[in-house]
């Protein structure tokens, strides 16, 4: 799960670490010994991310030659955000999730909005409220409609989760990033829980989209798994019909990430990332095609991962069909595995959070 | 216009400056002489912004005692972004603009969305593509519907401007900021042009809001005017009916900023900021009421400022009723003045940009 085929990066105690098994290697110390590039002596991954694929690849090769001795047990580390987030974008790229959301929120509208199969729908989120796995989630206060459809203020009564996969941009760009350049710019992946207050979101969202219903907290996993660790997990993403415009054409590389959503230890579902309609390469190409800059530390997420059956739904909205949501004290955990080389299994760490009462 | 009653801050040549008349005082040099706080020796305003109102007030008092000699002509300075932008939020707080946009975009819907008078509608924008006044604006490519309502890709044919006022957060917060605490957290104001590609925006915007239609560029003025310079410009903002929920109640302080929108030197309109329905204090309170962190360098904008008559409309969408938009080569300039003490006039600098052909 965390063998030499994985080697994800994290941050704790003001320095960077690479995980091996249940332990972690202090990269500042390794850099001081000359074993790894000095950009890994920084407190966050940003300088390393900006270094680009040649640095990522050579570092990975070096790390695999090290003896992983004198490791610090990961249980003893208080993990922090592994990189400084620049801009955060959240997509909406699971066809089944979009269908479910349409049926629940817009029962009179077509199943998918007319644009959905032509471009990866997304929106900007709040970079400043991204938190690392393990951070408590305080139930947000906000404005929503009461039983009489009157605006009211108080703790959200429909606090939800969204099982997602996030992609971390390393190499910046001042202009469009072609789908074929995805691997030159994106370093790795995290798991992400896009906590959502459905009542706040529902009331505020027309016409400019989600805002306070999402911006109170977004959790990411502590460990960033390099794309290089997911070579054996590459699969062919779903065929797109109708065909997409040329700037969105790609080689259909998807990733067979097998997510698991747990509430207080009970498995709620196993969302399949391999079924996502829009790929991460398409998302990045779309996001930058208008000339928007990409910066080191940009994070973009897939949107809720949901498959066709209830066992594959990635939110309580869908699992309980807008019926029941999180209680105070609930702990939600998203984990994932992926096929590794030679029959091994790559773990993506986990993203966990416990709901605390509103202030 | 830029007398002792104004004293806005800007950045150029890797250091900070305070403007006086047509010249600017080098604050790094002033800090080296011990005349101002050393946080003004930094290359951007962020450390000074984080210092909070006591620092802002004492610095302003000190600056007003200096002899403004050996100034650098502002024409000789290449201005850069005066602060590092953390999160960027754009509101939609002009009632007339919202009415006009509804009539044009949603002719079959009610004039205002049902939520509009209950909360300040807003969305997160892309912090990484905020640029300083003077930066060329490359016409964005993107996806839009052609005459046959089929998706097509190419340069936007409906490139627009939005006249806005932006507020710069200095003091961070881990939780809600009450409307009464506005002045403890917000340092000053900028003018802002939220360039908008109406064709891209129109096609992408349902259901998650504006994304690529806005994220290619947002321009801000070079000079940040302290709130302290706008004391004489305070007016009573419009009465709100129906009454707002308690967390949004405020003292109705608005600002009499008189904007002017020019295209190639011709005045198109004079949008009146004093008519904004939602105040900057309400926007900040709403934005953080769910527990969202505020960070030093957060920038939030008012949304297009429009008054009741065509002469007061703040976008071409409204001025030409979705008819004609910007041509390549057009230079758009937004400037503003405000009443200062004792009959003086405060200038807010300007935000300008020239449209370049799509790449």
Interface residues (C-beta under 8 A of the other chain):
Chain A: X86 X87 X89 X92 X105 X106 X113 X115 X118 X119 X121 X122 X123 X124 X125 X126 X127 X128 X129 X138 X140 X141 X142 X143 X151 X152 X153 X175 X176 X197 X200 X203 X204 X205 X206 X207 X208 X209 X210 X211 X212 X213 X215 X216 X217 X245 X246 X247 X286 X287 X289 X290 X291 X292 X293 X294 X295 X298 X359
Chain B: X86 X87 X92 X105 X106 X113 X115 X118 X119 X121 X122 X123 X124 X125 X126 X127 X128 X129 X138 X140 X141 X142 X143 X151 X152 X153 X175 X176 X197 X200 X203 X204 X205 X206 X207 X208 X209 X210 X211 X212 X213 X215 X216 X217 X245 X246 X247 X286 X287 X289 X290 X291 X292 X293 X294 X295 X298 X359
